[in-house]
Amino acid sequence: MTPTPHSDQAQAQAHGNAQLRGEIAVRAARLIAEDGADYDLAKRKAARQLLGEAVALPNLLPDNIEIEGEVRKYQALFLADSQPARLLQLRQLAVQLMQQLQPFRPYLTGAVLHGTAGEHDDIHLQLFADSAKEVILFLLDRDVPLEIGEAPHFKGGRHAPVETVSFHWRKQQVHAQLYEMNDIKGALKPRADGSPHRAPLEAVRALIDGADGAALPPAID
C-alpha cells in the first residue's frame, strides 16, 4: 500500500511527540538529580521550559519510570564519583532503621530502593501495623521528635490517605507511611518495568551485598 500524505503526517507527528517526550524526560531528570525535585513537579516544569505556558497533552508527559531511566544516565555521566557512595550510605542507614522497626514489617521504597538516590533524597519506608497509633507511640517512647502528616494510599485515589511520620534518624530525614496490617496483602503488584515498588529488610541487605535491583524478589511474601 502506498503511504498517503495523511499517514505520513501522522507518522511525523508521532515522531515529533516522541522526541518532545524524551526531551521532557531528560530535562526533568536533570532537575531531580541536581535539585532534588519531585518527579511530578520536575516533569511539569520541564514541559513548561519547552512549551511555555501551553498545556502539555498527557501523551507528551513521560512516566516516572522513563524519567528514572534518564536520572540513571545523568548520574552515570555527571555524578559517578559521588552518587554510588551516597546511595550505599542511605541503604545502610535504611537497614539499620528497618531493624529497629521490625515489629511493623518495614519496607523500603522510593529512590533509595530503586538506586537513584542522591544528595537531596530522603529515606522512604512503608510500615504495617494494627493501627498507626502503635507506630507513633513506639517512636515517641524512644524520644523521637515526629512530624505527622498524610500521603496517598498506594492502592490509589479510591482509598483514604494514610498517616505518615517524618523524623530524623542519625541526621538523615526519614518519611514513613503507616498502613494497616491487612493492606500488606494488596502490595504485590510490581512496577511497569517488573521491579518491586517496595522491598523488605532481607532484600535491601541483598542490594548492599551487590545484588541486581531488577532481580529483587517480590516485595511482599
FIKOLZA-1660 file (N, C-alpha, C; in steps of 0.1 Angstrom, whole numbers, plus 5000, padded with zeros to 4 digits):
% residues 221
   i   px   py   pz ch aa at
   1 5008 4988 5000  A  M  N
   1 5000 5000 5000  A  M CA
   1 5009 5012 5000  A  M  C
   2 5005 5022 4991  A  T  N
   2 5013 5034 4991  A  T CA
   2 5009 5044 5002  A  T  C
   3 5019 5049 5010  A  P  N
   3 5016 5058 5021  A  P CA
   3 5008 5070 5016  A  P  C
   4 4999 5074 5023  A  T  N
   4 4991 5086 5020  A  T CA
   4 4997 5098 5027  A  T  C
   5 4995 5110 5021  A  P  N
   5 5000 5122 5028  A  P CA
   5 4995 5123 5043  A  P  C
   6 4983 5118 5045  A  H  N
   6 4978 5119 5059  A  H CA
   6 4986 5109 5068  A  H  C
   7 4989 5097 5063  A  S  N
   7 4996 5088 5072  A  S CA
   7 5011 5093 5074  A  S  C
   8 5017 5099 5064  A  D  N
   8 5030 5105 5065  A  D CA
   8 5030 5116 5076  A  D  C
   9 5019 5124 5076  A  Q  N
   9 5018 5135 5085  A  Q CA
   9 5016 5129 5099  A  Q  C
  10 5008 5119 5101  A  A  N
  10 5006 5113 5114  A  A CA
  10 5019 5106 5119  A  A  C
  11 5027 5100 5110  A  Q  N
  11 5039 5094 5115  A  Q CA
  11 5049 5105 5119  A  Q  C
  12 5049 5116 5112  A  A  N
  12 5058 5127 5115  A  A CA
  12 5054 5133 5129  A  A  C
  13 5041 5134 5131  A  Q  N
  13 5036 5140 5143  A  Q CA
  13 5040 5131 5155  A  Q  C
  14 5038 5117 5153  A  A  N
  14 5041 5108 5164  A  A CA
  14 5056 5108 5167  A  A  C
  15 5064 5109 5156  A  H  N
  15 5079 5110 5159  A  H CA
  15 5082 5123 5166  A  H  C
  16 5076 5134 5163  A  G  N
  16 5079 5146 5169  A  G CA
  16 5074 5146 5184  A  G  C
  17 5063 5140 5187  A  N  N
  17 5058 5138 5200  A  N CA
  17 5068 5130 5209  A  N  C
  18 5073 5119 5203  A  A  N
  18 5082 5110 5210  A  A CA
  18 5095 5118 5213  A  A  C
  19 5100 5126 5204  A  Q  N
  19 5112 5134 5206  A  Q CA
  19 5110 5144 5218  A  Q  C
  20 5098 5150 5217  A  L  N
  20 5095 5160 5228  A  L CA
  20 5093 5153 5241  A  L  C
  21 5087 5142 5241  A  R  N
  21 5085 5134 5254  A  R CA
  21 5099 5131 5260  A  R  C
  22 5108 5126 5251  A  G  N
  22 5121 5123 5255  A  G CA
  22 5129 5135 5261  A  G  C
  23 5127 5146 5254  A  E  N
  23 5134 5158 5259  A  E CA
  23 5129 5163 5273  A  E  C
  24 5116 5162 5274  A  I  N
  24 5110 5165 5287  A  I CA
  24 5115 5156 5298  A  I  C
  25 5117 5143 5295  A  A  N
  25 5123 5133 5305  A  A CA
  25 5137 5137 5308  A  A  C
  26 5145 5141 5298  A  V  N
  26 5159 5145 5301  A  V CA
  26 5160 5157 5310  A  V  C
  27 5151 5167 5307  A  R  N
  27 5152 5179 5315  A  R CA
  27 5147 5177 5329  A  R  C
  28 5136 5168 5330  A  A  N
  28 5131 5165 5343  A  A CA
  28 5141 5158 5352  A  A  C
  29 5148 5149 5345  A  A  N
  29 5159 5141 5352  A  A CA
  29 5170 5150 5358  A  A  C
  30 5173 5160 5350  A  R  N
  30 5183 5170 5355  A  R CA
  30 5179 5177 5367  A  R  C
  31 5166 5181 5367  A  L  N
  31 5160 5188 5379  A  L CA
  31 5160 5179 5391  A  L  C
  32 5157 5167 5389  A  I  N
  32 5157 5157 5400  A  I CA
  32 5171 5155 5405  A  I  C
  33 5180 5152 5396  A  A  N
  33 5194 5149 5401  A  A CA
  33 5201 5160 5407  A  A  C
  34 5199 5172 5402  A  E  N
  34 5206 5184 5406  A  E CA
  34 5199 5191 5418  A  E  C
  35 5186 5191 5418  A  D  N
  35 5179 5199 5428  A  D CA
  35 5170 5191 5437  A  D  C
  36 5169 5178 5435  A  G  N
  36 5160 5170 5443  A  G CA
  36 5146 5172 5441  A  G  C
  37 5142 5177 5429  A  A  N
  37 5128 5180 5426  A  A CA
  37 5119 5167 5426  A  A  C
  38 5107 5169 5430  A  D  N
  38 5097 5158 5430  A  D CA
  38 5094 5155 5415  A  D  C
  39 5092 5142 5412  A  Y  N
  39 5090 5137 5398  A  Y CA
  39 5079 5145 5391  A  Y  C
  40 5067 5146 5397  A  D  N
  40 5056 5153 5391  A  D CA
  40 5059 5167 5388  A  D  C
  41 5065 5174 5398  A  L  N
  41 5069 5188 5396  A  L CA
  41 5079 5189 5385  A  L  C
  42 5089 5180 5385  A  A  N
  42 5100 5181 5376  A  A CA
  42 5095 5180 5361  A  A  C
  43 5086 5170 5359  A  K  N
  43 5081 5168 5345  A  K CA
  43 5073 5180 5340  A  K  C
  44 5065 5186 5350  A  R  N
  44 5057 5197 5345  A  R CA
  44 5065 5210 5343  A  R  C
  45 5076 5211 5352  A  K  N
  45 5085 5223 5350  A  K CA
  45 5092 5221 5337  A  K  C
  46 5097 5209 5334  A  A  N
  46 5104 5206 5321  A  A CA
  46 5095 5209 5309  A  A  C
  47 5082 5205 5310  A  A  N
  47 5073 5207 5299  A  A CA
  47 5071 5222 5297  A  A  C
  48 5070 5230 5308  A  R  N
  48 5069 5245 5307  A  R CA
  48 5081 5251 5300  A  R  C
  49 5093 5246 5303  A  Q  N
  49 5105 5251 5297  A  Q CA
  49 5105 5249 5282  A  Q  C
  50 5099 5238 5278  A  L  N
  50 5099 5235 5263  A  L CA
  50 5087 5241 5256  A  L  C
  51 5076 5242 5263  A  L  N
  51 5063 5245 5256  A  L CA
  51 5058 5259 5261  A  L  C
  52 5065 5265 5270  A  G  N
  52 5059 5278 5275  A  G CA
  52 5047 5275 5284  A  G  C
  53 5037 5284 5283  A  E  N
  53 5025 5282 5291  A  E CA
  53 5015 5273 5284  A  E  C
  54 5018 5268 5273  A  A  N
  54 5009 5259 5266  A  A CA
  54 5007 5246 5275  A  A  C
  55 4995 5241 5276  A  V  N
  55 4992 5229 5284  A  V CA
  55 4997 5217 5277  A  V  C
  56 5006 5210 5283  A  A  N
  56 5012 5197 5277  A  A CA
  56 5001 5186 5277  A  A  C
  57 4999 5180 5265  A  L  N
  57 4990 5169 5264  A  L CA
  57 4995 5157 5273  A  L  C
  58 4986 5149 5279  A  P  N
  58 4991 5138 5287  A  P CA
  58 5001 5129 5280  A  P  C
  59 4999 5127 5267  A  N  N
  59 5008 5117 5260  A  N CA
  59 5022 5123 5257  A  N  C
  60 5024 5136 5261  A  L  N
  60 5037 5142 5259  A  L CA
  60 5045 5142 5272  A  L  C
  61 5038 5138 5283  A  L  N
  61 5045 5138 5296  A  L CA
  61 5050 5124 5299  A  L  C
  62 5063 5122 5300  A  P  N
  62 5069 5109 5303  A  P CA
  62 5064 5103 5317  A  P  C
  63 5064 5090 5318  A  D  N
  63 5060 5085 5331  A  D CA
  63 5073 5084 5340  A  D  C
  64 5071 5081 5352  A  N  N
  64 5082 5082 5362  A  N CA
  64 5093 5072 5359  A  N  C
  65 5089 5060 5353  A  I  N
  65 5100 5051 5350  A  I CA
  65 5109 5056 5339  A  I  C
  66 5103 5062 5329  A  E  N
  66 5111 5068 5318  A  E CA
  66 5120 5079 5324  A  E  C
  67 5115 5087 5333  A  I  N
  67 5123 5098 5339  A  I CA
  67 5134 5091 5347  A  I  C
  68 5131 5081 5355  A  E  N
  68 5141 5074 5363  A  E CA
  68 5152 5069 5355  A  E  C
  69 5149 5064 5343  A  G  N
  69 5160 5059 5334  A  G CA
  69 5169 5070 5330  A  G  C
  70 5164 5082 5328  A  E  N
  70 5172 5094 5324  A  E CA
  70 5180 5099 5336  A  E  C
  71 5174 5097 5348  A  V  N
  71 5182 5101 5360  A  V CA
  71 5194 5092 5362  A  V  C
  72 5192 5079 5359  A  R  N
  72 5204 5070 5360  A  R CA
  72 5214 5074 5350  A  R  C
  73 5210 5078 5338  A  K  N
  73 5220 5082 5328  A  K CA
  73 5228 5094 5332  A  K  C
  74 5220 5104 5337  A  Y  N
  74 5226 5116 5342  A  Y CA
  74 5236 5114 5353  A  Y  C
  75 5232 5105 5363  A  Q  N
  75 5241 5102 5374  A  Q CA
  75 5254 5095 5369  A  Q  C
  76 5252 5086 5359  A  A  N
  76 5264 5079 5354  A  A CA
  76 5274 5088 5347  A  A  C
  77 5268 5099 5341  A  L  N
  77 5277 5108 5334  A  L CA
  77 5283 5119 5343  A  L  C
  78 5275 5124 5352  A  F  N
  78 5280 5136 5359  A  F CA
  78 5282 5134 5374  A  F  C
  79 5277 5123 5380  A  L  N
  79 5277 5121 5394  A  L CA
  79 5283 5108 5398  A  L  C
  80 5291 5102 5389  A  A  N
  80 5296 5088 5391  A  A CA
  80 5306 5088 5403  A  A  C
  81 5312 5099 5406  A  D  N
  81 5322 5100 5417  A  D CA
  81 5316 5102 5431  A  D  C
  82 5303 5104 5431  A  S  N
  82 5297 5107 5444  A  S CA
  82 5284 5100 5447  A  S  C
  83 5275 5098 5437  A  Q  N
  83 5262 5092 5439  A  Q CA
  83 5262 5077 5444  A  Q  C
  84 5271 5069 5439  A  P  N
  84 5271 5055 5444  A  P CA
  84 5274 5054 5459  A  P  C
  85 5283 5062 5464  A  A  N
  85 5287 5062 5478  A  A CA
  85 5275 5068 5486  A  A  C
  86 5268 5078 5481  A  R  N
  86 5257 5083 5488  A  R CA
  86 5245 5073 5489  A  R  C
  87 5243 5066 5478  A  L  N
  87 5233 5056 5477  A  L CA
  87 5236 5045 5487  A  L  C
  88 5248 5040 5488  A  L  N
  88 5252 5030 5497  A  L CA
  88 5250 5035 5512  A  L  C
  89 5253 5047 5515  A  Q  N
  89 5251 5052 5528  A  Q CA
  89 5237 5052 5532  A  Q  C
  90 5228 5056 5523  A  L  N
  90 5214 5057 5526  A  L CA
  90 5208 5043 5528  A  L  C
  91 5212 5033 5519  A  R  N
  91 5208 5020 5521  A  R CA
  91 5212 5013 5534  A  R  C
  92 5225 5016 5538  A  Q  N
  92 5229 5011 5551  A  Q CA
  92 5222 5017 5563  A  Q  C
  93 5219 5030 5562  A  L  N
  93 5210 5036 5572  A  L CA
  93 5196 5031 5572  A  L  C
  94 5191 5028 5561  A  A  N
  94 5178 5022 5560  A  A CA
  94 5177 5009 5566  A  A  C
  95 5187 5000 5564  A  V  N
  95 5188 4987 5570  A  V CA
  95 5188 4988 5585  A  V  C
  96 5196 4997 5590  A  Q  N
  96 5197 4999 5605  A  Q CA
  96 5184 5003 5611  A  Q  C
  97 5177 5012 5604  A  L  N
  97 5164 5017 5609  A  L CA
  97 5154 5006 5608  A  L  C
  98 5153 4999 5597  A  M  N
  98 5144 4988 5595  A  M CA
  98 5145 4977 5605  A  M  C
  99 5158 4975 5610  A  Q  N
  99 5160 4965 5621  A  Q CA
  99 5153 4970 5633  A  Q  C
 100 5153 4983 5636  A  Q  N
 100 5147 4988 5648  A  Q CA
 100 5132 4988 5647  A  Q  C
 101 5127 4988 5635  A  L  N
 101 5112 4989 5632  A  L CA
 101 5106 4975 5628  A  L  C
 102 5113 4965 5631  A  Q  N
 102 5109 4951 5627  A  Q CA
 102 5095 4948 5632  A  Q  C
 103 5090 4952 5643  A  P  N
 103 5076 4949 5647  A  P CA
 103 5066 4954 5638  A  P  C
 104 5069 4963 5629  A  F  N
 104 5060 4969 5620  A  F CA
 104 5062 4965 5605  A  F  C
 105 5069 4954 5603  A  R  N
 105 5070 4949 5589  A  R CA
 105 5075 4960 5580  A  R  C
 106 5087 4966 5582  A  P  N
 106 5091 4977 5573  A  P CA
 106 5095 4973 5559  A  P  C
 107 5092 4982 5550  A  Y  N
 107 5095 4980 5536  A  Y CA
 107 5101 4993 5531  A  Y  C
 108 5112 4992 5524  A  L  N
 108 5119 5004 5517  A  L CA
 108 5112 5006 5504  A  L  C
 109 5111 5019 5501  A  T  N
 109 5105 5023 5488  A  T CA
 109 5113 5035 5483  A  T  C
 110 5109 5040 5471  A  G  N
 110 5115 5052 5466  A  G CA
 110 5129 5051 5460  A  G  C
 111 5135 5062 5459  A  A  N
 111 5148 5063 5452  A  A CA
 111 5159 5055 5459  A  A  C
 112 5158 5054 5472  A  V  N
 112 5169 5046 5479  A  V CA
 112 5168 5031 5475  A  V  C
 113 5156 5026 5473  A  L  N
 113 5154 5013 5468  A  L CA
 113 5158 5011 5454  A  L  C
 114 5153 5020 5445  A  H  N
 114 5155 5019 5431  A  H CA
 114 5168 5023 5426  A  H  C
 115 5177 5028 5434  A  G  N
 115 5191 5031 5430  A  G CA
 115 5194 5044 5425  A  G  C
 116 5185 5054 5426  A  T  N
 116 5187 5067 5420  A  T CA
 116 5189 5078 5431  A  T  C
 117 5189 5074 5444  A  A  N
 117 5190 5083 5455  A  A CA
 117 5203 5091 5454  A  A  C
 118 5203 5104 5457  A  G  N
 118 5215 5112 5457  A  G CA
 118 5215 5121 5468  A  G  C
 119 5222 5132 5466  A  E  N
 119 5224 5142 5477  A  E CA
 119 5212 5147 5484  A  E  C
 120 5201 5149 5476  A  H  N
 120 5189 5155 5481  A  H CA
 120 5178 5146 5485  A  H  C
 121 5181 5133 5484  A  D  N
 121 5170 5123 5487  A  D CA
 121 5169 5119 5502  A  D  C
 122 5157 5116 5506  A  D  N
 122 5154 5110 5519  A  D CA
 122 5151 5096 5519  A  D  C
 123 5151 5089 5530  A  I  N
 123 5147 5075 5531  A  I CA
 123 5131 5074 5533  A  I  C
 124 5125 5066 5524  A  H  N
 124 5111 5064 5524  A  H CA
 124 5108 5050 5528  A  H  C
 125 5099 5048 5538  A  L  N
 125 5095 5035 5543  A  L CA
 125 5080 5034 5543  A  L  C
 126 5076 5021 5543  A  Q  N
 126 5062 5018 5545  A  Q CA
 126 5061 5008 5556  A  Q  C
 127 5053 5011 5566  A  L  N
 127 5052 5003 5578  A  L CA
 127 5038 4997 5579  A  L  C
 128 5036 4985 5585  A  F  N
 128 5023 4978 5585  A  F CA
 128 5021 4975 5600  A  F  C
 129 5010 4979 5605  A  A  N
 129 5006 4977 5619  A  A CA
 129 4991 4976 5621  A  A  C
 130 4987 4972 5633  A  D  N
 130 4972 4971 5635  A  D CA
 130 4966 4985 5635  A  D  C
 131 4974 4995 5639  A  S  N
 131 4970 5009 5639  A  S CA
 131 4982 5018 5638  A  S  C
 132 4980 5030 5632  A  A  N
 132 4991 5040 5631  A  A CA
 132 4996 5044 5645  A  A  C
 133 4986 5044 5654  A  K  N
 133 4990 5048 5668  A  K CA
 133 5001 5040 5674  A  K  C
 134 5001 5027 5671  A  E  N
 134 5012 5018 5676  A  E CA
 134 5025 5023 5672  A  E  C
 135 5027 5027 5659  A  V  N
 135 5040 5032 5654  A  V CA
 135 5043 5045 5661  A  V  C
 136 5034 5054 5661  A  I  N
 136 5036 5067 5667  A  I CA
 136 5041 5066 5681  A  I  C
 137 5034 5058 5689  A  L  N
 137 5037 5056 5703  A  L CA
 137 5051 5049 5705  A  L  C
 138 5054 5040 5696  A  F  N
 138 5067 5033 5696  A  F CA
 138 5078 5043 5694  A  F  C
 139 5077 5053 5685  A  L  N
 139 5087 5063 5683  A  L CA
 139 5087 5073 5694  A  L  C
 140 5076 5078 5699  A  L  N
 140 5076 5088 5709  A  L CA
 140 5082 5082 5722  A  L  C
 141 5079 5069 5725  A  D  N
 141 5085 5063 5737  A  D CA
 141 5100 5063 5736  A  D  C
 142 5106 5064 5724  A  R  N
 142 5120 5065 5722  A  R CA
 142 5125 5079 5720  A  R  C
 143 5117 5088 5724  A  D  N
 143 5121 5103 5723  A  D CA
 143 5124 5107 5709  A  D  C
 144 5117 5102 5699  A  V  N
 144 5119 5106 5685  A  V CA
 144 5110 5117 5682  A  V  C
 145 5114 5129 5679  A  P  N
 145 5105 5140 5675  A  P CA
 145 5099 5137 5662  A  P  C
 146 5086 5139 5661  A  L  N
 146 5078 5135 5649  A  L CA
 146 5071 5147 5643  A  L  C
 147 5070 5146 5630  A  E  N
 147 5060 5154 5623  A  E CA
 147 5050 5145 5616  A  E  C
 148 5037 5147 5619  A  I  N
 148 5027 5138 5614  A  I CA
 148 5019 5144 5602  A  I  C
 149 5018 5137 5592  A  G  N
 149 5010 5142 5580  A  G CA
 149 5002 5130 5574  A  G  C
 150 5000 5131 5561  A  E  N
 150 4993 5121 5554  A  E CA
 150 4998 5120 5539  A  E  C
 151 4996 5109 5533  A  A  N
 151 5001 5106 5519  A  A CA
 151 4990 5098 5512  A  A  C
 152 4990 5098 5499  A  P  N
 152 4981 5090 5492  A  P CA
 152 4983 5075 5494  A  P  C
 153 4973 5067 5495  A  H  N
 153 4974 5052 5496  A  H CA
 153 4980 5047 5483  A  H  C
 154 4989 5037 5485  A  F  N
 154 4995 5031 5473  A  F CA
 154 4985 5024 5464  A  F  C
 155 4973 5021 5469  A  K  N
 155 4962 5014 5461  A  K CA
 155 4955 5024 5452  A  K  C
 156 4957 5037 5454  A  G  N
 156 4951 5047 5445  A  G CA
 156 4941 5056 5452  A  G  C
 157 4935 5065 5444  A  G  N
 157 4927 5075 5450  A  G CA
 157 4913 5071 5455  A  G  C
 158 4909 5058 5453  A  R  N
 158 4897 5053 5458  A  R CA
 158 4898 5050 5473  A  R  C
 159 4911 5050 5478  A  H  N
 159 4913 5046 5492  A  H CA
 159 4917 5059 5499  A  H  C
 160 4913 5059 5512  A  A  N
 160 4917 5071 5520  A  A CA
 160 4932 5072 5522  A  A  C
 161 4936 5085 5523  A  P  N
 161 4951 5087 5526  A  P CA
 161 4955 5080 5539  A  P  C
 162 4968 5077 5540  A  V  N
 162 4974 5071 5552  A  V CA
 162 4982 5081 5559  A  V  C
 163 4983 5079 5572  A  E  N
 163 4991 5088 5581  A  E CA
 163 5006 5086 5578  A  E  C
 164 5014 5096 5579  A  T  N
 164 5028 5095 5578  A  T CA
 164 5035 5101 5590  A  T  C
 165 5047 5096 5592  A  V  N
 165 5055 5102 5603  A  V CA
 165 5069 5106 5596  A  V  C
 166 5074 5118 5599  A  S  N
 166 5087 5122 5594  A  S CA
 166 5095 5125 5606  A  S  C
 167 5108 5121 5605  A  F  N
 167 5117 5123 5616  A  F CA
 167 5131 5121 5611  A  F  C
 168 5141 5124 5620  A  H  N
 168 5155 5123 5616  A  H CA
 168 5161 5110 5623  A  H  C
 169 5168 5102 5615  A  W  N
 169 5175 5091 5620  A  W CA
 169 5190 5092 5617  A  W  C
 170 5198 5094 5627  A  R  N
 170 5212 5096 5625  A  R CA
 170 5215 5107 5615  A  R  C
 171 5208 5118 5617  A  K  N
 171 5209 5130 5609  A  K CA
 171 5204 5129 5595  A  K  C
 172 5196 5118 5592  A  Q  N
 172 5190 5116 5579  A  Q CA
 172 5175 5117 5580  A  Q  C
 173 5169 5125 5571  A  Q  N
 173 5154 5126 5571  A  Q CA
 173 5148 5113 5566  A  Q  C
 174 5138 5109 5574  A  V  N
 174 5130 5097 5571  A  V CA
 174 5115 5100 5570  A  V  C
 175 5108 5094 5560  A  H  N
 175 5094 5095 5559  A  H CA
 175 5088 5081 5559  A  H  C
 176 5079 5079 5568  A  A  N
 176 5073 5065 5569  A  A CA
 176 5058 5066 5567  A  A  C
 177 5052 5059 5558  A  Q  N
 177 5038 5058 5556  A  Q CA
 177 5033 5046 5564  A  Q  C
 178 5022 5049 5571  A  L  N
 178 5017 5039 5581  A  L CA
 178 5004 5032 5576  A  L  C
 179 5005 5020 5573  A  Y  N
 179 4994 5012 5567  A  Y CA
 179 4989 5002 5577  A  Y  C
 180 4976 4998 5575  A  E  N
 180 4970 4988 5584  A  E CA
 180 4976 4974 5579  A  E  C
 181 4976 4965 5588  A  M  N
 181 4982 4952 5586  A  M CA
 181 4976 4945 5574  A  M  C
 182 4963 4946 5572  A  N  N
 182 4957 4939 5561  A  N CA
 182 4960 4945 5547  A  N  C
 183 4966 4957 5547  A  D  N
 183 4970 4964 5535  A  D CA
 183 4982 4956 5528  A  D  C
 184 4989 4949 5536  A  I  N
 184 5001 4942 5531  A  I CA
 184 4997 4932 5520  A  I  C
 185 4985 4927 5520  A  K  N
 185 4980 4917 5510  A  K CA
 185 4979 4923 5497  A  K  C
 186 4977 4936 5496  A  G  N
 186 4975 4943 5483  A  G CA
 186 4987 4949 5477  A  G  C
 187 4999 4946 5482  A  A  N
 187 5011 4953 5478  A  A CA
 187 5020 4945 5469  A  A  C
 188 5014 4934 5463  A  L  N
 188 5022 4925 5454  A  L CA
 188 5025 4931 5440  A  L  C
 189 5017 4940 5435  A  K  N
 189 5018 4944 5421  A  K CA
 189 5031 4951 5419  A  K  C
 190 5039 4946 5409  A  P  N
 190 5052 4953 5406  A  P CA
 190 5050 4966 5398  A  P  C
 191 5061 4973 5396  A  R  N
 191 5060 4985 5387  A  R CA
 191 5060 4980 5373  A  R  C
 192 5058 4990 5364  A  A  N
 192 5056 4986 5350  A  A CA
 192 5068 4980 5344  A  A  C
 193 5080 4982 5350  A  D  N
 193 5092 4976 5344  A  D CA
 193 5095 4963 5351  A  D  C
 194 5086 4958 5359  A  G  N
 194 5088 4945 5366  A  G CA
 194 5095 4945 5379  A  G  C
 195 5101 4957 5383  A  S  N
 195 5107 4958 5396  A  S CA
 195 5097 4960 5407  A  S  C
 196 5100 4957 5419  A  P  N
 196 5091 4959 5430  A  P CA
 196 5089 4973 5434  A  P  C
 197 5078 4977 5439  A  H  N
 197 5075 4990 5444  A  H CA
 197 5082 4992 5458  A  H  C
 198 5083 4981 5465  A  R  N
 198 5088 4981 5479  A  R CA
 198 5096 4968 5482  A  R  C
 199 5105 4969 5491  A  A  N
 199 5113 4957 5494  A  A CA
 199 5115 4955 5509  A  A  C
 200 5115 4943 5514  A  P  N
 200 5117 4940 5528  A  P CA
 200 5132 4941 5532  A  P  C
 201 5135 4939 5545  A  L  N
 201 5148 4941 5550  A  L CA
 201 5158 4932 5543  A  L  C
 202 5155 4919 5541  A  E  N
 202 5164 4910 5536  A  E CA
 202 5168 4913 5521  A  E  C
 203 5158 4919 5514  A  A  N
 203 5161 4923 5500  A  A CA
 203 5170 4935 5500  A  A  C
 204 5168 4945 5509  A  V  N
 204 5177 4956 5509  A  V CA
 204 5191 4952 5513  A  V  C
 205 5192 4943 5522  A  R  N
 205 5206 4937 5525  A  R CA
 205 5212 4931 5513  A  R  C
 206 5204 4924 5505  A  A  N
 206 5210 4919 5493  A  A CA
 206 5215 4929 5483  A  A  C
 207 5208 4940 5482  A  L  N
 207 5212 4952 5474  A  L CA
 207 5226 4957 5478  A  L  C
 208 5227 4958 5491  A  I  N
 208 5240 4963 5497  A  I CA
 208 5251 4953 5494  A  I  C
 209 5248 4940 5494  A  D  N
 209 5258 4930 5491  A  D CA
 209 5261 4929 5476  A  D  C
 210 5254 4937 5468  A  G  N
 210 5257 4937 5453  A  G CA
 210 5247 4931 5444  A  G  C
 211 5235 4927 5450  A  A  N
 211 5225 4920 5441  A  A CA
 211 5220 4931 5432  A  A  C
 212 5215 4926 5420  A  D  N
 212 5209 4935 5410  A  D CA
 212 5195 4938 5414  A  D  C
 213 5192 4951 5414  A  G  N
 213 5179 4956 5418  A  G CA
 213 5168 4950 5410  A  G  C
 214 5170 4947 5397  A  A  N
 214 5160 4941 5388  A  A CA
 214 5156 4927 5393  A  A  C
 215 5166 4920 5400  A  A  N
 215 5163 4907 5404  A  A CA
 215 5158 4905 5418  A  A  C
 216 5153 4916 5424  A  L  N
 216 5147 4916 5437  A  L CA
 216 5135 4906 5438  A  L  C
 217 5134 4899 5448  A  P  N
 217 5122 4891 5450  A  P CA
 217 5109 4900 5452  A  P  C
 218 5097 4894 5450  A  P  N
 218 5085 4902 5453  A  P CA
 218 5086 4909 5467  A  P  C
 219 5081 4921 5468  A  A  N
 219 5083 4928 5480  A  A CA
 219 5075 4923 5491  A  A  C
 220 5064 4916 5489  A  I  N
 220 5055 4911 5499  A  I CA
 220 5054 4896 5497  A  I  C
 221 5057 4888 5507  A  D  N
 221 5056 4874 5506  A  D CA
 221 5043 4869 5511  A  D  C
% end
